[in-house]
Every structure is written in structure tokens, then in C-alpha cells.
Amino acid sequence: MTRNSGNIADALGRLDRRAERAKEEARRLAGVKARGDVDADCSDEIVPAPARGSVKSMREVHMVPVGTDDFKEVEERYKAGTPGMVRDVFDDMTDQALRCGGTAPFTAAQVDAGRTYGALTERVEAAGVKCSQAFDVQTGGSGQTDFLTAYMTDRQRLRRFHNAIGNGIALPILRKSSGEALTRRAIFDRVLVDRVCLQDQSLSEVLAAHHWQNTGKTIKRLRMAFCLILERMHGI
């Protein structure tokens, strides 16, 4: 190989690497953009924002009387698109189940319990952060007293959530016979709830974090355990 041919090969190699880096950057940017997508029927005033997360449309309904003793749901009409709410892991898991031809894995009450627990935990944890407005209560009385009252009320409610979750094991290790079982760890109820409701992890991601194989049997066992915990949390 001559010197010139070697230089040409090096130049072509650099071009190939540059093109690959450009493709990788394009894929990364596409992923960032997708994390901030907004449903098409949402209001134009809701702009894409990856740091916020993707937004789904939220169609509100109100009840109207039908005849003398019945009611029906009527969807609220909007002139400039529907309001929206940030999607979370419950939306993602539901979408995945529906795409696979199944049904929603959680009831509306179970999802509400998980979301309420997540929001409550964030609010309590933010109380000690400087400039936080988690308990920015203005009722005409002492601001410090209002803050402490709201904070203690939420602390007590969060404690009731923790008691309902308990210290049980959602997915115990039944036997140790394979290589996988040597690294596999039990999944505790509180860990499961916190990973899903606070860290926005799917059940599959929780399994992977504890070195479980994501089989139909294990995901079903974990989902059933999670549903039972959410049932205990509902109504708190």
C-alpha cells in the first residue's frame, strides 16, 4: 500500500466515524424530543418540553340529568384543544399492555393510589428545601403555623401509606438452583412501590434491577403483588 492510499483510507475512516457520530447524535436528539412530546389534540399553548416529560390529553367530563332519575357523562368541549397532564409510568405500562392486545393492568383506583402516594412523598420531602413552595399556605393566620399544620398533616398521612404498604416481600426467592438465582434478590413491597411511584420505573425495570428474568410468569406475579399493595393504599 502506498502512502497516498494509506492517507485516503485514513480519511475515509474518519469520515465514516464522523457520519456514525452524527447518526448517533441524531438518534439521541430524537429521543430527547420524544420525551417532551404533546398529544396532538392538546392546546397549542402546551409546548414540548423534554425536562417536563411527555403530555397526554386530559378530557374532562361532567354529569347531566337524563329523564327524572338518571345521569350520563358528557365530555367537556374546548375551543382551543384539551388540557393535558404529564404522562407517567402507569400510562406507559397501560399503553404497552393494550398494544399487546391485553387489558389495562391496573384499575383507576389503584392508579390514583399510586399517584397520590408519589405526589405526597415529593411534597413532604420538598418541605425542607429552601425556597420550596410545597406548603405555601396563605390563610390569613401565622405563616409558620400554617406551614407546620400542613406539613404535619401530610407527614401523618404518609405514615399511614407506609403502614399500608408494610414490610412484606412482593417477590420472594423460592429456590436457588440456577446461576441467575445466585444474584437474584427478593423484591420488598416498599421497594417495589417506591421504584414505580417515585422513580417512575416499570415492573420490567424493577425485575431487571433485582436480577430477575422478565418472563411472563414473573411479571404476572409482580403485577399481582403490586395490585394488592395499591388496593391497601387506596382511600388513605
C-alpha positions, 0 to 999 in steps of 0.5 A: 500500500502506498502512502497516498492510499494509506492517507485516503483510507485514513480519511475515509475512516474518519469520515465514516466515524464522523457520519456514525457520530452524527447518526448517533447524535441524531438518534439521541436528539430524537429521543430527547424530543420524544420525551417532551412530546404533546398529544396532538389534540392538546392546546397549542399553548402546551409546548414540548418540553423534554425536562417536563416529560411527555403530555397526554390529553386530559378530557374532562367530563361532567354529569347531566340529568337524563329523564327524572332519575338518571345521569350520563357523562358528557365530555367537556368541549374546548375551543382551543384543544384539551388540557393535558397532564404529564404522562407517567409510568402507569400510562406507559405500562397501560399503553404497552399492555393494550398494544399487546392486545391485553387489558389495562393492568391496573384499575383507576383506583389503584392508579390514583393510589399510586399517584397520590402516594408519589405526589405526597412523598415529593411534597413532604420531602420538598418541605425542607428545601429552601425556597420550596413552595410545597406548603405555601399556605396563605390563610390569613393566620401565622405563616409558620403555623400554617406551614407546620399544620400542613406539613404535619398533616401530610407527614401523618398521612404518609405514615399511614401509606407506609403502614399500608404498604408494610414490610412484606416481600412482593417477590420472594426467592423460592429456590436457588438452583440456577446461576441467575438465582445466585444474584437474584434478590427478593423484591420488598413491597416498599421497594417495589412501590417506591421504584414505580411511584417515585422513580417512575420505573416499570415492573420490567425495570424493577425485575431487571434491577433485582436480577430477575428474568422478565418472563411472563410468569414473573411479571404476572406475579409482580403485577399481582403483588403490586395490585394488592399493595395499591388496593391497601393504599387506596382511600388513605 
